[in-house]
């Protein structure tokens, strides 16, 4: 699937994560089971920080992840939005302006998604 983050018809949820991080795993697995992924008004993409494509694909396949994934091997994307801490939720409005960014550690992580 192609993810179009410039699509003005949809809100976007960008997740900055790492496959080795327990909080990231909890968030992605919870999102994997949520209705957010089937919401036609939201584009979702999770971007793995400092990981290569083969590692992320193996992790995705092992855990049956449905969330669209990308990699940020050199932290260039991550550095634009955060200085520390993952997973990070970036909520983007239809007009592509960032509404809110939240660190999503701990439990009840989907409650931190706020439009």
Secondary structure, DSSP 8 states (H G I E B T S, - for coil): ----TT-TTSEEEEEEE-TT-HHHHHHHHHHHTSGGGG-TTEEEEEEEET--HHHHHHHHHHHT--S-EEEETTSTTHHHH-SS-S-EEEEE-TTS-EEEEEE--SS-GGGG---
